[in-house]
Amino acid sequence: MLKLEHQTLNDRAYGALKQELISGGFSPGQTLVIRKLAETFGISTTPIREALQRLVAERLLEMQNNRSIIVPLLSAPAFAELTRIRVAVEGLASELAASRMTESGLVDIQAMLAGMQHAIEAGDARAYLTLNEAFHFAIYQHAGAPILLNMIRDLWGRVGPYLKLLMQADHYIPRSNDAHRRIVAALEQRNGPSARAYVEQDIAVAAAVLSDNLGAPN
């Protein structure tokens, strides 16, 4: 029983660290210090160490020659490849979700859209990014495709640390909700191809802004 509890704690540490990557809680190139993370999560260093090693094995984190673990810096080709993959899989998830969307799910997504608009008007970048993540995954969860959903989570684990840069781009902020409104309209109409097209547009517009900031090609 003690061994099972230990494994559960390792899994929880892994889940929490991966969520920090997805949500942009860590920054590109940041060194992750085991002792500090253990203090933050209120657990011992062992499950943190093992969770970090698991994330390194999945290439969501990177181990340096000096054994320190960092959030990877994306090269221009890697960023471009990730964008192409995200367009494909998140577009597919959105198309599948449109025909499966429940009324209660749609209400939740509409509320997130309104919340994002309020965050934009209030200049609350953190709230916007939190709601943006919730908005997208609320849609993808309706696809009824758990393998696809896990793939999307892994992709967000790679790009999540960069998403906060979006809110530093003054020309992006006023239009950051445009595609979201179109996505919601398509979901309201249960129009899968349109939902897919607008999600693809949303990813492409954000990627173009990030590419400019990163010095990567569109």
C-alpha positions as CSV (number, residue, x, y, z in Angstrom):
1,M,0.0,0.0,0.0
2,L,2.8,2.4,0.8
3,K,4.4,1.7,-2.6
4,L,1.1,2.5,-4.3
5,E,0.8,5.7,-2.5
6,H,4.3,6.7,-3.5
7,Q,3.5,6.0,-7.1
8,T,0.3,8.1,-6.8
9,L,2.3,11.0,-5.5
10,N,4.8,10.7,-8.4
11,D,1.9,10.8,-10.8
12,R,0.4,13.8,-9.1
13,A,3.8,15.6,-9.3
14,Y,4.1,14.7,-12.9
15,G,0.6,16.0,-13.7
16,A,1.2,19.2,-11.8
17,L,4.5,19.9,-13.6
18,K,3.1,19.1,-17.0
19,Q,0.1,21.4,-16.3
20,E,2.5,24.2,-15.5
21,L,4.1,23.7,-18.9
22,I,0.8,23.7,-20.7
23,S,-0.4,26.8,-18.8
24,G,2.8,28.8,-19.3
25,G,3.7,28.7,-15.6
26,F,7.3,28.1,-16.7
27,S,9.3,30.3,-19.1
28,P,11.4,29.2,-22.1
29,G,14.9,28.3,-21.0
30,Q,14.0,28.4,-17.3
31,T,16.1,26.1,-15.0
32,L,13.8,23.9,-12.8
33,V,15.3,23.5,-9.3
34,I,14.1,20.3,-7.6
35,R,14.2,21.7,-4.1
36,K,12.3,24.9,-4.9
37,L,9.6,22.9,-6.8
38,A,9.3,20.5,-3.9
39,E,8.8,23.5,-1.5
40,T,6.2,25.0,-3.9
41,F,4.2,21.8,-4.1
42,G,4.7,20.9,-0.5
43,I,6.1,17.4,-1.1
44,S,9.5,15.8,-0.9
45,T,12.2,16.0,-3.6
46,T,11.9,12.4,-4.7
47,P,8.6,12.6,-6.6
48,I,9.6,15.9,-8.1
49,R,12.9,14.4,-9.3
50,E,11.2,11.4,-10.8
51,A,8.5,13.5,-12.5
52,L,11.1,15.8,-14.0
53,Q,13.0,12.7,-15.3
54,R,9.7,11.5,-16.9
55,L,9.2,14.8,-18.6
56,V,12.7,14.8,-19.9
57,A,12.1,11.3,-21.3
58,E,9.1,12.7,-23.1
59,R,11.2,15.6,-24.3
60,L,8.9,18.2,-22.7
61,L,12.0,19.2,-20.6
62,E,15.6,19.1,-21.5
63,M,18.6,17.9,-19.4
64,Q,21.8,19.9,-19.8
65,N,25.4,18.6,-19.7
66,N,25.7,19.8,-16.1
67,R,22.6,17.7,-15.3
68,S,20.4,20.7,-14.7
69,I,16.9,20.5,-16.2
70,I,15.5,23.4,-18.3
71,V,12.4,24.3,-20.2
72,P,13.5,23.8,-23.8
73,L,14.1,26.7,-26.2
74,L,12.3,26.1,-29.5
75,S,14.3,26.5,-32.6
76,A,12.6,28.1,-35.6
77,P,12.2,24.8,-37.5
78,A,10.8,23.1,-34.3
79,F,8.3,25.9,-33.7
80,A,7.1,25.8,-37.4
81,E,6.7,22.0,-37.2
82,L,4.8,22.2,-33.9
83,T,2.5,24.8,-35.5
84,R,1.7,22.6,-38.5
85,I,1.0,19.6,-36.2
86,R,-1.2,21.7,-33.9
87,V,-3.2,23.0,-36.9
88,A,-3.9,19.4,-38.0
89,V,-4.8,17.8,-34.7
90,E,-6.6,20.7,-33.0
91,G,-8.5,21.4,-36.2
92,L,-9.6,17.7,-36.3
93,A,-10.6,17.8,-32.6
94,S,-12.7,20.9,-33.2
95,E,-14.5,19.4,-36.2
96,L,-15.3,16.2,-34.2
97,A,-16.4,18.3,-31.3
98,A,-18.9,20.3,-33.2
99,S,-21.3,17.4,-33.8
100,R,-20.9,16.2,-30.2
101,M,-21.2,19.5,-28.4
102,T,-23.7,19.4,-25.6
103,E,-25.9,22.4,-24.7
104,S,-24.3,22.7,-21.3
105,G,-20.8,22.5,-22.9
106,L,-21.8,25.2,-25.3
107,V,-22.9,27.4,-22.4
108,D,-19.6,26.9,-20.6
109,I,-17.7,27.8,-23.8
110,Q,-19.8,30.9,-24.4
111,A,-19.0,32.0,-20.8
112,M,-15.3,31.5,-21.3
113,L,-15.5,33.6,-24.5
114,A,-17.2,36.4,-22.5
115,G,-14.5,36.0,-19.8
116,M,-11.7,36.4,-22.3
117,Q,-13.2,39.5,-23.7
118,H,-13.5,41.0,-20.2
119,A,-9.9,40.0,-19.5
120,I,-8.8,41.8,-22.7
121,E,-10.7,45.0,-21.7
122,A,-9.2,44.8,-18.2
123,G,-5.7,44.2,-19.4
124,D,-5.5,41.0,-17.4
125,A,-3.1,38.9,-19.5
126,R,-2.9,36.0,-17.0
127,A,-6.7,35.7,-16.8
128,Y,-6.9,35.7,-20.6
129,L,-4.4,33.0,-21.0
130,T,-6.0,30.8,-18.3
131,L,-9.4,31.2,-20.0
132,N,-7.9,30.6,-23.5
133,E,-6.5,27.3,-22.4
134,A,-9.8,26.3,-20.7
135,F,-11.7,27.4,-23.9
136,H,-9.7,25.3,-26.2
137,F,-9.6,22.2,-24.1
138,A,-13.3,22.4,-23.3
139,I,-13.9,22.1,-27.1
140,Y,-11.4,19.3,-27.6
141,Q,-12.8,17.3,-24.8
142,H,-16.1,17.1,-26.7
143,A,-14.4,15.4,-29.6
144,G,-14.7,12.0,-27.9
145,A,-11.1,11.2,-28.9
146,P,-9.0,10.6,-25.8
147,I,-5.8,9.7,-27.7
148,L,-6.1,12.8,-29.8
149,L,-6.7,14.9,-26.6
150,N,-3.5,13.5,-25.1
151,M,-1.6,14.4,-28.2
152,I,-2.9,18.0,-28.0
153,R,-1.9,18.2,-24.3
154,D,1.7,17.1,-25.2
155,L,1.8,19.7,-28.0
156,W,0.6,22.4,-25.6
157,G,3.3,21.3,-23.1
158,R,5.9,22.3,-25.7
159,V,4.4,25.6,-26.8
160,G,2.7,26.7,-23.5
161,P,5.8,28.4,-22.1
162,Y,5.8,30.7,-25.1
163,L,2.1,31.7,-25.1
164,K,2.5,34.4,-22.6
165,L,4.5,36.3,-25.2
166,L,1.2,36.8,-27.1
167,M,0.0,39.2,-24.6
168,Q,3.1,41.4,-25.0
169,A,2.2,42.0,-28.6
170,D,0.1,45.2,-28.7
171,H,-1.2,44.6,-32.2
172,Y,-2.4,41.1,-31.3
173,I,-4.4,41.8,-28.1
174,P,-7.3,43.7,-29.7
175,R,-8.0,40.9,-32.2
176,S,-7.1,38.0,-30.0
177,N,-10.7,37.0,-29.5
178,D,-11.9,37.4,-33.1
179,A,-11.3,33.8,-34.1
180,H,-12.8,32.6,-30.8
181,R,-16.1,34.3,-31.6
182,R,-16.1,32.6,-35.0
183,I,-15.4,29.3,-33.4
184,V,-18.3,29.6,-31.0
185,A,-20.6,30.6,-33.8
186,A,-19.6,27.5,-35.7
187,L,-20.2,25.3,-32.7
188,E,-23.6,26.9,-32.1
189,Q,-24.5,25.9,-35.7
190,R,-22.9,22.4,-35.2
191,N,-20.8,23.2,-38.3
192,G,-17.7,21.0,-38.0
193,P,-15.8,22.2,-41.1
194,S,-16.2,25.8,-40.0
195,A,-15.2,25.1,-36.4
196,R,-12.1,23.4,-37.8
197,A,-11.2,26.3,-40.1
198,Y,-11.6,28.9,-37.4
199,V,-9.5,26.9,-34.9
200,E,-6.8,26.6,-37.6
201,Q,-7.0,30.3,-38.2
202,D,-6.7,31.0,-34.5
203,I,-3.5,28.9,-34.2
204,A,-2.0,30.4,-37.3
205,V,-2.6,34.0,-36.3
206,A,-1.1,33.4,-32.8
207,A,1.8,31.5,-34.3
208,A,2.6,34.4,-36.7
209,V,2.8,36.7,-33.7
210,L,5.0,34.3,-31.8
211,S,7.2,33.8,-34.8
212,D,7.8,37.5,-35.0
213,N,8.7,37.7,-31.4
214,L,11.0,34.6,-31.6
215,G,12.6,35.6,-34.8
216,A,11.2,32.4,-36.4
217,P,9.8,32.2,-39.8
218,N,6.0,32.0,-40.2
